[in-house]
Amino acid sequence: MIHLDMKAGPWWLELGRGVRVQVMPATTSLMIAARGEPELRDLPEDAGDEQAGYVFARAVARRAIVDWTGVADRDGAPVEVTPAAIDALLEHWPVFERFQEDYLLPALDAEQEKNASAPSPRGSTAGAKATAKRARKPARTARKS
């Protein structure tokens, strides 16, 4: 079953430390545009999932964030929303984590709900955290002859 409860327009997301960002809904077109980001397509073959997830999250943020409050330069003057400024904002680890947890992961969960299968690790869930624990293999015992 799919739940059609996507927000219709931009909404505010609290990222902590006094930062609020106004984001567009995580629509299919927004996610596909982010997947087409040259920086993501040009990752080396040996790039890990963490690196791909970071690049993908930045690509999504550049398309999703349309306004913000609580973002200033060194002198305290408000900073305009630009792709470079969004990248700089996401360099703050707590802000990046909140963006992933509160915007990106819910969107990816909805994507999995629609598809009924897990996307590839180099695709839209590259930054998603694994939630399942791996089963341990039972210890081998020596055979007596």
Order of alpha helices (4+ residues) and beta strands (2+ residues): beta-beta-alpha-alpha-alpha-beta-alpha-alpha-alpha
